[in-house]
Amino acid sequence: FGQSTEKNSVDIGVLAIRGNLYAQQRWQPTMDWLNQQIPDSDFILHPLDLESMATAVQNQSMDFILTNPGQAVRLGRQFELSWLATLNSGLTGHFNHTIGSAVVVQKDAPYFKIEELAGKPMAAVSERAFGGDLTLRYQVLEMGINPNDFFANVRFLGFPIDANLYQLRDKIVDAAIVPVCLLETMQQEGLLEANAYRVINAQTPNDFPCQVSTRLYPNWSFAKTERASSQLAKQVTRALLAMPSDSQAAIAAGASGWTSPASLLSIDKLYQALDLHPFQEPWWKEAFRWLRFHQEWAWAV
């Protein structure tokens, strides 16, 4: 009898920001690359939204995850995740920092500054979406604007994120808060008219191909959950780092391959400033703890 050729199934969850089909088109070539490099395993792609990704990590139903830096921090500070690699954009001077927000308006809109959009009807991805809300929320806070006032009339449309720009196209909202490069990508795909939109508060770095309204943060990252073995994680890391820049997998991902994990400190600071960091407790818990240890002051009040 010959040896069994049965392969070990390896489940990889990927954040499907533009829907399942787009996630398959962008990341299946990476699965094919891993299958080629690690032939005794069968890497299976699972497109997930924000909630199902968090549930998958909590329930350990995935061996690895592939997600953006915002969710990477939120999940990595709550669950046992080991970060293996960061997607390499291949852009001169911006190898790992390509994530941020673009505030898009129609070309003939009467808005030219961020503060002019305060309280106006806007579309965004989610209150927890990094490039689709949080990076701009932090930018607004740094500008001295109350985020609650600024986002008073925002509509959260969820995934796929294309819907935000369609609402702007149809003039249902005055502005759309979307991840960097979505506007340019949809224009290249023929989904939106070219030269019909503007990006507010543009602060685009040199050599960066897309308009950006905020600072840029580290790129997408690949992580091991508790379910996967350390030995398999080593093999996956070697395979990712060895991916050639001209490979189909790198081209489909819109990158030049992978590099060592980037620091997520800047994202930790963003969450702390917005009082959203997983390690931070709600104010009422801190107040209750203070009252418990200072009962005499509480009775006096």
NORVENBEL-V506994 format. One record per backbone hydrogen bond with DSSP energy under -1.0 kcal/mol. NH is the residue of the N-H (numbers start at 1). CO is the residue of the C=O. E is the energy in kcal/mol with one decimal. If there is no record, write none. Layout:
# NORVENBEL-V506994
{{NH:CO:E} {NH:CO:E}}
This chain:
# NORVENBEL-V506994
{{8:40:-1.9} {10:42:-3.1} {12:44:-2.9} {13:64:-2.4} {14:46:-2.3} {15:66:-2.0} {16:48:-3.3} {17:15:-1.3} {19:16:-1.2} {23:19:-1.9} {24:20:-2.4} {25:21:-2.3} {26:22:-2.6} {27:23:-2.7} {28:24:-2.2} {31:27:-1.6} {32:28:-2.6} {33:29:-2.0} {34:30:-2.3} {35:31:-2.7} {36:32:-1.9} {37:33:-2.4} {38:34:-2.6} {41:38:-1.8} {42:8:-3.3} {44:10:-3.3} {46:12:-2.6} {48:14:-3.0} {53:49:-2.3} {54:50:-1.8} {55:51:-2.4} {56:52:-2.3} {57:53:-2.1} {58:54:-2.4} {59:55:-2.7} {61:56:-2.2} {63:11:-2.4} {64:11:-1.9} {65:223:-2.2} {66:13:-2.7} {67:221:-2.0} {72:68:-1.9} {73:69:-2.0} {74:70:-1.9} {75:71:-2.8} {76:72:-2.5} {77:73:-1.7} {78:75:-1.2} {79:75:-2.5} {81:79:-1.3} {82:224:-2.4} {84:222:-3.0} {85:222:-1.3} {86:259:-2.5} {87:220:-3.1} {88:257:-2.9} {89:95:-2.9} {94:91:-2.0} {98:217:-1.4} {99:217:-2.2} {102:178:-3.0} {104:176:-2.8} {105:198:-2.6} {107:196:-2.4} {109:106:-2.1} {117:114:-2.1} {118:115:-1.2} {119:150:-1.8} {120:117:-2.3} {122:153:-1.6} {123:175:-2.2} {124:155:-2.8} {125:132:-1.5} {129:126:-1.1} {134:129:-2.4} {135:130:-2.5} {137:133:-2.4} {138:134:-2.4} {139:135:-1.7} {140:136:-2.9} {141:137:-2.1} {142:138:-2.3} {143:139:-1.3} {144:141:-1.6} {145:140:-2.1} {150:146:-2.5} {151:147:-2.9} {152:149:-1.2} {154:151:-1.2} {155:122:-3.0} {157:124:-2.7} {158:125:-2.9} {161:17:-2.5} {163:160:-1.3} {164:161:-1.5} {166:162:-1.6} {167:163:-2.0} {168:164:-1.3} {169:165:-2.5} {170:166:-2.1} {171:168:-1.6} {172:167:-2.6} {174:121:-2.8} {175:121:-1.1} {176:104:-2.2} {177:123:-3.3} {178:102:-2.4} {180:100:-2.0} {182:179:-1.8} {185:181:-2.4} {186:182:-2.7} {187:183:-2.0} {188:184:-2.3} {189:185:-2.0} {190:187:-1.1} {191:186:-2.5} {192:186:-1.1} {198:105:-2.8} {200:103:-3.0} {203:212:-2.8} {208:205:-1.7} {213:101:-2.9} {217:99:-2.5} {219:96:-2.4} {221:67:-2.6} {222:85:-2.7} {223:65:-2.7} {224:82:-3.0} {225:63:-2.5} {233:229:-2.0} {234:230:-2.0} {235:231:-1.7} {236:232:-2.6} {237:233:-2.6} {238:234:-2.3} {239:235:-2.2} {240:236:-2.6} {241:237:-2.5} {242:238:-1.4} {243:240:-1.4} {247:244:-1.5} {251:247:-2.3} {252:248:-2.6} {253:249:-1.6} {254:251:-1.2} {255:250:-2.6} {256:88:-3.1} {259:86:-2.4} {268:264:-2.1} {269:265:-2.3} {270:266:-1.4} {271:267:-2.4} {272:268:-2.2} {273:269:-2.4} {274:270:-1.6} {275:272:-1.3} {276:271:-3.2} {280:277:-2.0} {286:282:-1.5} {287:283:-2.5} {288:284:-2.2} {289:285:-2.3} {290:286:-2.1} {291:287:-2.4} {292:288:-2.0} {293:289:-1.6} {294:290:-1.1} {298:294:-1.8} {299:295:-2.8} {300:296:-2.0} {301:297:-2.4}}
